[in-house]
Amino acid sequence: METGTQVHCLAGSCMAVTSVAFSPDNSQIVFGSIDQHVRVWTMVTNALIQLRHGHSLVVACCPSGTLIASGSAGMTVRNWDIA
């Protein structure tokens, strides 16, 4: 792959994306958006596989790849099971 070559383009957020994280094995990508949803996409088929409502500003994946954490402006952090 050449440097700077676009590999995928994932769409599905109605509003601005605020954060992006890859799962530890790079098989999934998680992103949060201003519409207060956390979306989990599989990189194998470029399909949306989970949609969680409630947080949007920051997302992170745990090292095992089974949980994601999301944070919001409401001063809370939520853990989501994505296994």
C-alpha positions in Angstrom: 0.0 0.0 0.0 1.3 3.4 -0.9 1.5 6.0 1.9 -1.6 8.2 1.9 -3.8 5.8 -0.1 -7.4 5.7 1.2 -8.3 2.1 2.2 -11.9 2.5 3.4 -14.5 5.2 3.7 -17.2 4.4 6.3 -20.3 6.5 6.4 -23.2 6.4 8.8 -23.0 9.3 11.1 -25.5 12.1 10.6 -23.2 14.6 12.3 -19.5 15.2 12.9 -17.3 12.4 14.1 -15.6 13.3 17.3 -13.3 10.3 18.0 -12.1 7.1 16.4 -10.4 4.0 17.8 -9.3 0.7 16.3 -9.8 -2.6 18.1 -6.4 -4.2 19.3 -6.5 -6.7 16.4 -7.5 -4.0 13.9 -10.6 -6.0 12.9 -13.0 -3.3 14.1 -13.2 0.5 14.1 -15.2 2.4 16.7 -16.2 6.0 16.3 -18.2 8.5 18.3 -20.1 11.4 16.9 -22.0 14.5 17.9 -25.3 12.7 17.4 -24.5 10.9 20.7 -24.0 7.5 19.1 -21.1 5.1 19.3 -20.7 3.0 16.1 -18.7 -0.2 15.7 -17.8 -1.3 12.2 -16.1 -4.5 11.0 -13.1 -3.8 8.8 -13.6 -7.2 7.0 -16.9 -6.2 5.3 -17.1 -2.5 6.1 -20.4 -3.1 7.8 -21.9 -1.4 10.9 -22.2 -4.2 13.5 -23.2 -2.3 16.6 -24.9 1.1 17.4 -24.9 2.4 21.0 -26.7 5.5 22.1 -25.6 7.9 24.8 -22.1 9.1 24.4 -20.0 10.6 21.7 -17.0 12.7 22.5 -14.3 10.1 23.2 -14.1 6.4 22.5 -11.4 3.9 23.4 -11.0 0.1 23.1 -9.7 -2.1 25.9 -6.7 -4.3 25.1 -8.8 -7.5 25.0 -11.1 -6.0 22.3 -14.2 -6.9 24.2 -15.1 -3.6 25.7 -15.2 0.0 24.6 -15.3 3.1 26.8 -17.1 6.2 25.8 -17.1 9.6 27.4 -19.4 12.6 27.1 -19.7 16.2 28.1 -22.0 15.1 30.8 -19.0 14.1 32.9 -19.6 10.3 32.7 -17.8 7.4 31.2 -19.7 4.3 30.0 -18.3 0.8 29.3 -19.9 -1.2 26.4 -19.6 -4.9 25.8 -18.8 -5.5 22.1 -17.9 -9.1 22.2 
